[in-house]
Amino acid sequence: MPLGPDWEDVQRFVASFVGDSTIDLRNRAMIMLLVVYGLRRGEVVRLRLEDIDWRGEILHVNRPKQRCTQQYPLVATVGNAILRYLKEARPRSAHRELFLSVEAPIRPLSPGCVSGIVRSRLATLGIDIPRRGAHCLRHANARHLLDAGFALKEIGDHLGHRSASSTRTYAKVDLTGLRRVAEIDLGSLL
């Protein structure tokens, strides 16, 4: 069984983050980063205001596992969600982290908070997968890219992996589907 939701469920999940409240705007921006870039929850909460180059339309992501920073093109829908959060919802604070709590004391969010948001919404939507934390969206991202025909190397680069073995973990083949294929009498197709 795949560890992430299928892409139709991911689309339904993202579409469920609507509304104009402070929490809605913050959560939508975070979810877009998780889904579009396949970021880890810790990478999302460590994003800082200076990590977004608005003029160059570049997102800089600190990859602590690789001890480097990775650059991504800032996708318009993600940039717009972040910009709306910054203009309309982010509390005034000396903290440079992008995502903050909405109630006093204002502080950067924890990785567990991000997983809690994801877990709660997946459960509300009835999306049944083995693990419902934020990391399941990383699996869904990798699976979606694999289904779209991207090579494991390209997916690994996108996810910030140093080795192909790390990427293979995210791109596990559906064994049930393989069993069905194996049961087909391919000789009868000739």
Secondary structure, DSSP 8 states (H G I E B T S, - for coil): --SS--HHHHHHHHHT----SHHHHHHHHHHHHHHHH---HHHHHH-BGGGEETTTTEEEEEETTTTEEEEEE--HHHHHHHHHHHHHT----S--BS-B-SSSS--B--HHHHHHHHHHHHHHHT---S--STHHHHHHHHHHHHHTT--HHHHHHHHT-SSHHHHHHHT---HHHHHHHHHS-GGGG-
